[in-house]
């Protein structure tokens, strides 16, 4: 989608997904709250001053539940579809060595479903999900590099009830500290490497007293910019991927020692493309295939995005 991808964050993925395997695993933690791959391209770039609106459709589809040793525990269908609306504002003034200050708010609508090959439909829900706010973003743009430092928080605005099978919210707050870097490997700034890191600090889930494990996320890409249909439009194409790691144990009532010891790992590789059009419009497409996951689901992701600068 261009530089606004790095500003898009949103709601938690479906906590109900753990129902795909045994009932004893229903209290397991399967993923962090960050929708993986969103910031794989142009991660360090800050938009020009002013307001912009972004919309991103994220489709996560998974057909296997993977155990801690890489074994397939069960098969079925777990899908999470998220439509995310982000409003971003960038200040004209620069501070702290030329940094642009900006803020964003992301309001998502989500739909999730879970089907077991043996029992059929297990759970599903849709509606307004957990919203994400970034009140503090600093971005530095240099000749051969762009860097961003971000604090954000996820608010549990999506519906959540203990034991319900139609939740679209996580039921807890999350503090997120992140940074994005974009490096231009050539003088013409057309060969681009980007990386994005986020650390999630989860609070205790309401009404369960369970505290999810913390999470580290990594998105990355290697892109090449090409002229596209004229002087102003530009097309970026290249490779992209993401990783996610649970760094601390999930704890609380009913969480077994085996569940505390299990730490999810997610890996993926794919490709990305984006086009910058006249009238300050950006469009993008990404595809990721997951592999060698642990203690979570495994599948693929398709992401379609669009943004307009006012």
Helices and strands as residue ranges (DSSP letters): G 3-7, G 15-20, G 23-25, E 50-66, E 72-95, E 99-116, E 120-128, E 131-141, E 145-155, E 174-184, E 191-202, E 215-227, E 234-246, H 257-261, E 265-277, E 281-290, E 296-309
